[in-house]
Amino acid sequence: MIEIEKKFHFTPEQEAKLIASATFLGEKIQTDTYYDNSDFALTCKDIWLRNRNGRFEIKTPLHTLGNKLAITQYREIETDEEICQTLHLPICTLTNEILADAGYIPFSTIITTRKRYQDEPYSIDLDSCDLGDGDPYSVAEIEIIIEEDHKEEATKKLMDYAVGKGLSIDYIRGKLLEYLYRHSPEHYKALVNAGVIYVPTVG
């Protein structure tokens, strides 16, 4: 199974329309700490290693880098064994110390208050993110989980669904890219140069 997702800015009016037919699943706080080495070797390949509320996860891309609609398709890997295989590490129970020994250190921690909804087959997350500078960042994420051989069909369905809810499909930065844009311009520039981030042109 893979996930296809797209991020959106939203107004209160768009939020009301988005959740009108959805089921509220709950609200929770997530603390995400992301890891890479000093050369940004993972993130420059659009690979995202994180610890979410005490559990390590890694996301590897299935989409074309730098696509202008920022529709992403990832394989989510959640077991230590598979994460170690992805990172070419000996199979182990992952810890910060083991990752540090392999050169992977934290580069950001983001605290997110997330409201989750379900409007089958779509998951809708409305996030208010603390990026550490007192200026919260709000973003909606719509996601669909599908078999890998239905990517194109599912992508079109997701976009049609979002447009039907009045959302703009223009490019926006997700919370981690916004964090890097604000706090780590060197890292952000490296991702632009690597083609991970699409930067819209003006005019």
C-alpha positions as CSV (number, residue, x, y, z in Angstrom):
1,M,0.0,0.0,0.0
2,I,1.1,3.6,-0.7
3,E,-0.1,7.0,0.3
4,I,-1.0,9.8,-2.1
5,E,-1.3,13.2,-0.4
6,K,-1.6,16.9,-1.2
7,K,-1.3,19.8,1.2
8,F,-3.5,23.0,1.1
9,H,-3.9,26.3,2.8
10,F,-7.5,26.9,3.9
11,T,-9.8,29.6,5.2
12,P,-12.4,29.0,7.9
13,E,-15.1,28.9,5.1
14,Q,-13.1,26.3,3.2
15,E,-12.6,24.3,6.4
16,A,-16.3,24.2,7.0
17,K,-17.0,23.0,3.5
18,L,-14.2,20.4,3.7
19,I,-15.4,18.8,6.9
20,A,-19.2,19.1,6.2
21,S,-19.5,15.5,4.9
22,A,-16.6,14.1,7.0
23,T,-16.6,12.2,10.3
24,F,-14.5,13.7,13.1
25,L,-12.0,11.1,14.3
26,G,-10.3,13.1,17.1
27,E,-7.6,15.6,18.0
28,K,-4.1,14.9,19.1
29,I,-0.7,16.4,19.5
30,Q,2.2,15.0,17.5
31,T,5.9,15.7,18.1
32,D,8.0,15.0,15.0
33,T,11.7,15.0,15.1
34,Y,13.4,14.7,11.7
35,Y,16.9,13.3,11.0
36,D,19.6,13.6,8.4
37,N,23.3,13.7,8.1
38,S,25.4,16.9,7.6
39,D,25.3,16.5,3.8
40,F,21.5,16.2,3.8
41,A,21.9,12.8,2.0
42,L,18.4,11.5,2.9
43,T,16.3,14.6,2.4
44,C,18.0,15.5,-0.9
45,K,16.6,12.1,-2.1
46,D,13.2,13.0,-0.7
47,I,13.6,10.4,2.1
48,W,12.2,11.5,5.4
49,L,13.3,9.8,8.6
50,R,11.5,10.9,11.7
51,N,10.6,10.0,15.2
52,R,6.9,10.6,15.8
53,N,5.8,10.4,19.5
54,G,8.6,8.0,20.3
55,R,8.3,5.8,17.2
56,F,10.7,5.8,14.3
57,E,9.3,5.9,10.7
58,I,10.7,6.6,7.3
59,K,9.0,7.7,4.1
60,T,10.5,6.9,0.6
61,P,9.2,8.6,-2.6
62,L,7.3,7.1,-5.4
63,H,6.6,10.4,-7.2
64,T,8.6,12.6,-9.6
65,L,10.7,15.1,-7.6
66,G,9.7,18.7,-7.8
67,N,6.3,18.2,-9.4
68,K,4.6,21.5,-9.6
69,L,1.3,20.4,-8.0
70,A,3.2,18.9,-5.0
71,I,1.2,15.7,-5.1
72,T,3.3,13.3,-3.3
73,Q,3.3,9.5,-3.3
74,Y,5.3,7.7,-0.6
75,R,5.9,4.3,0.8
76,E,5.7,4.4,4.6
77,I,8.0,2.1,6.5
78,E,7.3,1.7,10.2
79,T,9.3,-1.3,11.5
80,D,12.9,-0.9,12.8
81,E,14.0,-3.9,10.6
82,E,12.8,-2.3,7.4
83,I,14.1,1.2,8.4
84,C,17.5,-0.3,9.1
85,Q,17.5,-2.0,5.7
86,T,16.5,1.2,4.0
87,L,19.4,3.0,5.8
88,H,21.8,0.1,5.1
89,L,22.3,-0.4,8.9
90,P,22.6,-3.6,10.8
91,I,19.2,-4.8,11.9
92,C,18.6,-3.4,15.4
93,T,16.2,-1.6,17.7
94,L,16.7,2.0,16.6
95,T,17.7,4.7,19.1
96,N,19.0,8.2,18.8
97,E,22.5,6.9,19.7
98,I,22.5,4.3,17.0
99,L,21.4,6.9,14.4
100,A,24.0,9.4,15.7
101,D,26.7,6.7,15.3
102,A,25.6,6.3,11.7
103,G,25.8,10.1,11.2
104,Y,22.0,10.9,11.4
105,I,21.2,13.7,13.8
106,P,18.0,15.7,14.4
107,F,17.6,18.8,12.3
108,S,14.1,19.9,13.4
109,T,11.4,19.2,15.9
110,I,7.8,20.3,15.1
111,I,4.8,20.1,17.5
112,T,1.5,19.8,15.7
113,T,-2.0,19.9,17.0
114,R,-3.9,17.7,14.5
115,K,-7.7,17.4,13.9
116,R,-8.4,14.3,11.9
117,Y,-11.4,13.6,9.8
118,Q,-12.5,10.8,7.4
119,D,-14.5,11.2,4.3
120,E,-14.1,7.9,2.6
121,P,-11.8,7.1,1.0
122,Y,-10.0,10.3,2.0
123,S,-8.3,11.1,5.3
124,I,-8.3,14.8,6.1
125,D,-5.8,16.3,8.6
126,L,-6.1,19.9,9.7
127,D,-2.8,20.9,11.4
128,S,-1.8,23.8,13.5
129,C,2.0,23.6,13.7
130,D,4.4,25.1,16.2
131,L,7.6,25.8,14.2
132,G,9.4,27.3,17.2
133,D,9.2,31.0,16.3
134,G,5.8,31.9,17.8
135,D,4.1,32.1,14.3
136,P,1.8,29.1,13.9
137,Y,1.5,27.5,10.5
138,S,-1.8,25.9,9.5
139,V,-2.1,23.4,6.7
140,A,-4.7,20.9,5.5
141,E,-3.5,17.5,4.2
142,I,-5.8,15.2,2.2
143,E,-4.6,11.6,1.8
144,I,-5.7,8.4,0.1
145,I,-4.2,5.0,0.7
146,I,-4.2,2.8,-2.4
147,E,-2.6,-0.2,-4.1
148,E,0.5,1.0,-6.1
149,D,-1.0,0.1,-9.5
150,H,-3.8,2.7,-9.1
151,K,-1.7,5.8,-8.6
152,E,-2.9,7.8,-11.5
153,E,-6.6,7.2,-11.0
154,A,-6.3,8.0,-7.3
155,T,-4.3,11.2,-7.9
156,K,-7.0,12.5,-10.2
157,K,-9.8,11.6,-7.7
158,L,-8.0,13.4,-4.9
159,M,-7.5,16.6,-6.9
160,D,-11.1,16.5,-8.1
161,Y,-12.3,16.1,-4.5
162,A,-10.2,19.0,-3.3
163,V,-11.3,21.3,-6.1
164,G,-14.9,20.3,-5.3
165,K,-14.4,21.5,-1.7
166,G,-13.2,24.9,-3.0
167,L,-9.5,24.4,-2.2
168,S,-6.8,25.9,-4.4
169,I,-4.4,23.4,-5.9
170,D,-1.6,25.9,-6.0
171,Y,1.8,24.8,-4.6
172,I,2.3,25.3,-0.9
173,R,5.1,24.3,1.5
174,G,4.3,21.6,4.0
175,K,5.1,22.1,7.6
176,L,8.7,20.7,7.5
177,L,9.6,22.6,4.3
178,E,8.1,25.8,5.9
179,Y,10.3,25.1,9.0
180,L,13.4,24.8,6.8
181,Y,12.4,27.9,4.8
182,R,12.2,29.9,8.0
183,H,15.1,28.4,10.0
184,S,17.5,26.6,7.8
185,P,18.0,28.3,4.5
186,E,21.1,26.3,3.6
187,H,19.1,23.0,4.0
188,Y,16.2,24.5,2.1
189,K,18.4,25.6,-0.8
190,A,20.0,22.2,-1.0
191,L,16.5,20.6,-1.4
192,V,15.7,23.1,-4.1
193,N,19.0,22.4,-5.9
194,A,18.3,18.6,-5.6
195,G,14.9,19.0,-7.2
196,V,13.0,17.9,-4.1
197,I,11.2,21.2,-3.8
198,Y,9.4,22.8,-6.6
199,V,9.8,26.6,-6.6
200,P,7.1,28.4,-8.6
201,T,8.3,31.0,-11.1
202,V,6.8,34.5,-11.1
203,G,5.3,35.8,-14.3
